[in-house]
Amino acid sequence: MSIMFFPFKLAKRLLKVRFMRYFTIGVVATATDWSVFYLLSALVSINYLISLAIAYSLGGVVNFFGNKFYTFDCKSKKIVRQMSVFWIFLWMFLGVSFVLMYLFVDVFMLHKMLSRIATTFIVFVLLYITQRSVVFNKKHFV
C-alpha cells in the first residue's frame, strides 16, 4: 500500500526542495532589490517609483539566472525566448508592484520600506506560480 503513495511522496518532497531553492534565490534577489531601492530612494533621493523600477530590474536579473540554473535546473537552450517570457511576466508584476506601492505609500501613508516589504511578499508568490508553470516549465521550452 505504501508503494502506491511513493510517487506522491516523491513529488511532494521535490516540490518542497524546489520551493526552498526558489526561496533561497528569492532572498538573494530580494536583498539585491531592497538594497538598490534603499540606496536610490533614501540615500540618493530618487523618486520611490523610479527607484522601484531600477531595483526590481536588477533583482530580476538575479532571479532569472538563479532560478533557471539552480531552482528549476532548466537545460533549455532557448534562453532568449525564455528570458523574453520571464521579462514580460516580471514587468507585468512590476506594474502590480507600482499599484501596490502607490496605494501603500500615497493612499495609506505607510513608510516606503514597509510598503516595499509588503509588496515583495505579495509578488513573490505570484512570481513563483508563474515561473514554475510557464517560464521554466519543460513543456514550453524544450
Summary of the structure (lengths in Angstrom):
residues: 142
radius of gyration: 17.2
end to end distance: 35.3
largest distance: 63.1
contacts: 413
relative contact order: 0.13
helix: 84%
strand: 0%
